[in-house]
Amino acid sequence: MTVIVTPHTEEQEKALVEFLDRMQYVYQSDSDIIGLTERHKQEILKRDNDFINGKTTARDWNAIKRELRVVYT
């Protein structure tokens, strides 16, 4: 079963997460899905600019997948 809940305030969100944790429910929040740190965001922007300015070529997709496995496993 899937239930989608949209809290209206940070306090409601905090209370909901505390309840789910206390009841030992398994849940996933949208913040769990994103997972990019500020450092990752800056690296993406840098690589994008380098590519646009001709300073680098496109990266191999297999190399990208290897890096993602390290982050998300």
Buried (B, 14 or more C-beta within 10 A) or exposed (E): EEEEEEEEEEEEBEEBEEEBEEEEEEEEEEEEEEEEEEEEEEEEEEEEEEEEEEEEEEEEEEEEEEEEEEEEE
